[in-house]
Amino acid sequence: MNSPRHHLDETAAGPGRRGQLIRLHPQTRQRHLDWLTWGLAPPRDSDSAVRPIHARAETVTRSPLFADAFRRRRGIAPAVEYFQRGAAGRRFAIARADGEPMAIAALWNAHRLSTGEVERTYCIITVPASGAVAEIHERMPLVLEPRDWALWLGEEAGNPATLLHPPAADILVVRPRDG
């Protein structure tokens, strides 16, 4: 993601590319906008470890790869829209119906590379598709509502697992994308 107004597209901002993530800074516990690498690397694994770009909401709380990040390192990937391929390879642009930017639920990790450098990585959480998105694909990013950001980021007490569900059917709109 190149900026908070980025268009999430796995071909333009795919695995290994840098993207912006809103997260609580580990020391100050304040919201911070940081550049991270897309593709979640385990915190204590080799540089060549598998780096998933998605985590399924249905298993994120118990999966060995994601559970610790879910408990302690949640973030928000801001995007204006994202692109999805549907049947026959046709591309669609998906955005909030109200025109506001999306807050896509994410997880992040930090790990030390063999060079000694600390790398911060992230992945987005996906849920079963709802509304118009369900007509073109079976999965979609988990889009958070503004009222849920504090709980998701860990600024307020509560169970963030309660947010692991598809948004209301009318939250997102889909339009064909030429080209």
N, C-alpha and C positions, 0 to 999 in steps of 0.2 A: 504494500500500500504506500503510495508515494506521498499522500497527505490525507488529512481528515476528510477531504472531499474525493477520495480515491474511488475508483470503480473496481471492485473485487472481481478479478478475472484470473483464473489459474494459468492462462497462457501469457498474460501481461505481467502479473504479479504472482508468479507461481512459486513452487517449492524452491527454497534456497535464496529467494529474493528478500530484500528488506521491506518491512511494513511497519506502520505505526500502531501502537497498542497503548491504551490507557490502562494503567495498573497502579496499585498502591506501591509507593516506593518502600522497599524493605526496611530502611532505617527511619524515615520520617513519617511513614504511614499516611502520606498525603498523595492525592491523585497526581499522576505524572504521565506525560505523553512521551513515549520512548520509541526508538527504532529497534526492532527485533528481526530475527531471521525466521521466515515462514517454514515450518517443519520442526516439530517438537523433538528436541534431543533429550534423552534421559540425563538427569543431572550428574550421574556417575558412570558414564559409559564411554566407549571409544568414539573417536571422531567419525568412524564409519558406521555408527549405529543407524538403524532404521529411524527415519524422521517423518512420522505421519503429519499430514496437513489437516486432517479431520479427526475428531473423536466423536463417537456415537453417544448421544445423551443416554441411551438405554443402558450403557455399560461403563460410562465414564467414572462413576463413583467406586467401582470395584475392580476395574482393570489395573493390573500392576503397572502398566505404562502411564496411566493417567490419574490414578486415585490420589497420589500425594499432591500433584499439581492442582487437582480439583479442590482438595482440602485447604491448600495454602497459597496458591498462585493463580488466581483467576484474573482475567482482564477483559477489556472491551476493544474490539477492532472496529473503528469507525469507517463507514463507507456510505456513499450516496446511493450506489446501486451495485448489484453483482450480476454476472452473466452466467447463463446456464444453457447447455446444449439439451435440446429435446429430441424427439423422434426424428429420424432421418438427418441428424446433425444440425438441424436448424438452431440458431442461437437466439436467446431471449434475454432482455434486460429486465431485471427485477428490482423494484424500489418500494419505499413506503408509499402508501396511497396518499398520506398527508403531505408529502414532499419533504419531510424532515429527514436528516441523515439517519442511517441505521446504526444501532449499537449491537454488534455481533459478539456473542459470548465466545470467549477464548480462554485458553490455558497457557501458561508460560513456564519456562525453566531456564536456569542459568547453569552452565557447565564450563569447565576449564578444558580448552583445547590442548593438544600435545605441545603447542607453541607456548603455552602458559597464559594465553589470552583468554579472558572470560567471554563466552558467547551466550547471548540471551536469545531463546527461540520460542516460538508459539505455534499453536494450532487452533482452529476454530471448532466449535461444537456443532454437530448437525442433529436434526430432529426429523421425524417423518414429515413430509411436505403437507401443507394445508392450503385451503383456498385455491386460488388460480395456479399456484406453483404445483400443486398436486396433479394438475392436468398435463404438465410437461416433464416432471421428474418425481421420483419417490422420496428424495431427501432434500433438505434445505438447511441453511445456517440458522442457528437459534438466535432470533432477533429479540433483544430485551427492550422492555418499555422503560422510559425514564424513571418511573416510580420504583423500579427494581434494581437500578444501578448500584445503589448503596449496599443493598443486601448482597448482590453478586460480587462486588469488589471487596466485601468484608468490612465495610465501614459501620455497619449496623448488625446487631445480633439477629440470628435467624438461620434457617436451613436453606442454603442456596439450591439444594436438590429440588425444592418445590418449584423452581423456575425452569426445570428441564422438560419443557413441553412445547409443542408447536404454538406459534402465535395465533390469535383469532384469525378466522378465514378472510376477513376484510382488511387486514393490516397491510398486505403487500399487493402490488399490481404487477402484471406481466405484460410486456410489449415485445413484439418481434423486433429483432435487431438485424438490420441489413448488413451484408458483407461477411 
